[in-house]
Amino acid sequence: MNPLIRPARLAPGARVAVVAPSGPIPEERLEAGLDILRGWDLEPVVAPHVLDRHPRFGYLAGTDADRARDLQEAWCDPSVSAVLCARGGYGALRMVELLDWTAMRAAGPKVFVGYSDITTLHEAFAARLGLATLHGPMTAALDFLKNARAQEHLRATLFAPEQTRVIATGGRALVPGRARGVTLGGCLSLLAADIGAPGVRASARGGLLFLEDIGEETYRLDRYVTQLARAGWLEGLSGVALGSWVDCDPYDTVRAMLLDRLGRLGVPIVEEFGFGHCDGALTIPFGVAAELDADAATLTLDVPALA
């Protein structure tokens, strides 16, 4: 697995588009997030359908076509330096094939930020655009609005990424050792749901895999990992970092299952790495070559996340 193209870091005054590829957005939370972005001297531009709600399926922020159009138009707007997702939920899987990837590739690289359901888009941007992205807090998500650490780590990554080349957490080794590879991953259930879809990379060979999820029973998490393994997607992995498992079964149970399923890969694994749905979630760049030290619970990037 080779490193991907890194977009340019942001500068004060940059225009950033806020889109909603997945679930609906409470207006008050959106406004609070926009205020934070303005406080960073950014100029946020809200896509036309961000506050929409699907007429029949209330778990979607508008129709598939409108959500896809918002993302594509924001990406293809030459005045926009970054596209930030407002929240996750569900819906990216439904609209990813509606995007004109040829037009988006022609628009050139820019910063893309999100997590959770946005995992589908991280994988698509990697496979179809060859672009590095940021697995990080979303503009209208409570874990961003109410947590200074999450805000500051994202802000530093966007404006001064050399300050976040070493990402250190209070995690610990589940399987000790060091590993080198290219970062990738996201929400476990979404990675499993992508298997076999058009434009999805066939494996994570040579990668440092970051995994987290929310609200899943252990047997479901087991099913997702097992599906990835059966599909050959985990073959050749260099190392694994495990994030948060909020609202899942007791962590001891989840931990034992992950060790059983992933420990057989024979690669270093670090747990409780501080990314995902947890308070103070760190921003993790995907598509960047790095070293994972499970014993020290650090990720050291070869180069800054953004150019």
N, C-alpha and C positions, 0 to 999 in steps of 0.2 A: 504494500500500500504506500503510495507516494503522497507527500504533503500537497495540499491544495493551494489555490491562489488566495492570497490574503488581500482583502480590500484595504483601502486607506483609512487611517484613524480619522476621527472627527476633529474639527477645529471649531472654536467659538463662533457662533452665528450660523452654524450648519443647519440646513433644513432637513428634518427627519419626518417621515411619514408614519402614522400610526394606523394599523390595519387590524381587522378582526377576522382571521381565517376560520375560526372555530365557533366558540359559544358566544352568547349575547353579553353585552357590557352594561353594567349599571352606570348611568350618566355621571353620578356624583363621584364614583371611583375614577372614571376616565378623566374628569376635570382635575381631580387631585393629582393624578399622574402627570397630566400635562403641565401643571404648576411646577412639579419637580423638574421636568425637562427644561422649562423656561428658566428656572433657577440655575441650571447648568449653562445658560446662555445658548441654548438650542432654540430653533424655531420649529415647533411641532405643527404638522399639517395633518388634520384628521381626514381619513378617507371617507367618501360620501356615505357608505353603508355601515359604518362602524357601530352605530346605535340601532341598527335594524334588528328585527326579530322575525324569524321565518313564520309565514302565515299559518302554518300547520304544525311544524315541529319546533316547539319553543326552546329546544336545546341548541338551536342554530342561530347564529347572528346573521339573519337574512338568507336569501336563496344562495344555492351553490354558485350560480352564475355571477351574482353580485359580489360575493366574497372573493371569487377568483378575479373578477374585473378590478376590484379595489387593489388587490395585491399586484397584479400585473401592471396596472397604470402607475402605481407608486414606484414600482421597480424601474419602469421604462421612462420615468420623468427625470431628465438630466439635471434638474435643479435639486433633486433629493439625494442626500449622501447616505442615508440609512433608512431601513424599514424595520420598525419595531412592532411586535405583536402586542395587542392590548391584553389578551388573556388566552388560556387554553380552553379546556372543555372537551368538545368533540366537533368534528366537521372537516378538518383538513383532508382526511382520507377521501371525502366526497368531492372535493374541488380540485385536487392536485392534477388530475388529468385534463382539466379545463384550461389550464395555463398554457400560453404560447411560449414554450421553452426556447424556441429559436429566437423569438423577439427578445426574451429576457437575457439570453446569452449575448445578443448583439448590444444590449444596453450597457454591458460591462459590469465589473464587480462593484458592490457596495456592501455596507454592513447590514447584517440580518440578525435579529435577536428574538429569542423566544424559547420556550421549553414545554414540557408536558405533551399535549396533543400536537404541538409544533414539531415534535420529533419527526413526523412524516415529512415535513418540509425541509428539515435539516438533511435528511437522507436524500431527498430529491435535489436539493441544491448541490450536494456533494456529487451525486451520480450524474446529474444532467448538466450542471454548470461548472463542475470542478472547483467549487468555491468553498472556502473556509467560512464558518458561521459561528455565532456565539450562543451557547446554551446558557441563557441568563434570564433574570427577572423581567416580567412583562409590565407594561405601563399602567394597567388598571387592576393588577393583582394585589390582593391585600398583603402578601408576603413581601412585596416591593414597597408599597405605600407606607408600611408601619415598621420597616426595619432599616436602620441606618447603615448596617454592615452591607446588606445587599445593595443598597443604593450606591455606597461609596466604592465597592468593588467593581460594579458595572461602570460607574463614572470613570474610574481610573483606567479600566480596560479600554473604554471608548476614546479617551483623550490622551492618556499617557501609558500605553500598553507595556512599555518597558518596566513600569513599576509592578506589573503583575506577571512577570515571566516565571516567578516561583510562586506556586499556589500551595500554601501550607495550611493544614487543618489539624484538628484534634483527633483525627482518625487513628486507626491502628491496623497492624497487619493481620489479615485472616490467613494468608499464606505469605510467608516472608520472601524478600528478594527484590531485585530491581529489574525493570524491563524498559525497553525502548520501542517506540512505535508511533503511529499517527493516531491522534485522538478522534473518537467517534462515539455515538451512542445516543442516550436519552431515556425515554420512558419505555420500560421493558415491554409492556403490552402493545405499544405502537410498533416497536421493532418487529415483534412477532406477527402483527397484523399485516405488515408490509411484505412478508415473505411471499415470493412468487408474483408480485405485482410488476407491471411494466416499469422499466427504468431503475429498478432497485439493484444495487450491487450484490453480486452473488455470494460474497463472504466478507468477513471482517479480518481476513488474513493480514498479519503485520500491524494490526491495530491495538491501541489501548482503549478498551471498551468501558464506557461509563454507563452504569445502569441505576435506575431508581424507578419508583412507581408509587401510587397512592390508592388507598381504598380497596386493596385486593386481598383475598384469602390466600393462604399459603399454597393450597393445591392449585390455584389458578396461576400464581407466580411460577410454580413448578412446571405447569403445562407450557407456559410461554418459553421458559428456558429450554425445556425439553424439545419444543418445536424448533427453536433456533438450532439446537444441537443436531436434531434429526435431519434438518435441511442442509447441514454442512456449513452453516453460517458462522459457527464458532471455531472452525478449524483454522489453526495457524495463528490464533490470537497471541499477542505478546504479554498482555497483562490486563487486569480488571480493577476498576475503582467502583465501589458501591456507595450510593448516596443515601437518600432518605426513603423510608417506607412508612410514610404517614398514613394513619388509619388502616394499616394492614393488621395482620395478626400480631401477637406479642413478638418482639424482635428476636428473642431467643429461638423461636420456632422458624421464623423467616431466615435467620442467620444459619441455622443448621441445614435447612434445605439448600440455600445458596452454596454452602460449603460442599454439600453432597453432590450437587449438580455441576458446580464450576471448579471445585477443587481437583477433579479428575483431569482438568486441562493441563495441570502441571505448570501453571504460570503464577507469578506474584499477584496477590489480591489484597487490596486495602479496603477496609470498611469504614462507614460513618465519615465519608469524605466531605460532607458539608455542601452538597449541591442537590438540586431538585425542589421538592415541595416543602422543604424545611425553612424555619426562620433563619434569616441571614444567609440565604443561599448564595454561594459563590458563582461567578460567571466562569464557565469552562469553554475555551475555544475548541471547536471541532475542525479537524483537517490540518492540524499543526503537529509537526514532529516534536516529540518530548520524551523525557525519562520519568518513569513512575518509580518512586522508592516507597515500597509498601511499609518498610520498617520505620522510616521517618515520616510517613504519610504526607509526602510532597509530590507535586508534579512540577517539573522544571522544563519549560518550553525552550526549544532550540533558538527560536526567534520570538519577538513579541507577537501577540495575537493578531494585531493589525499592523499594516506597513506604515 
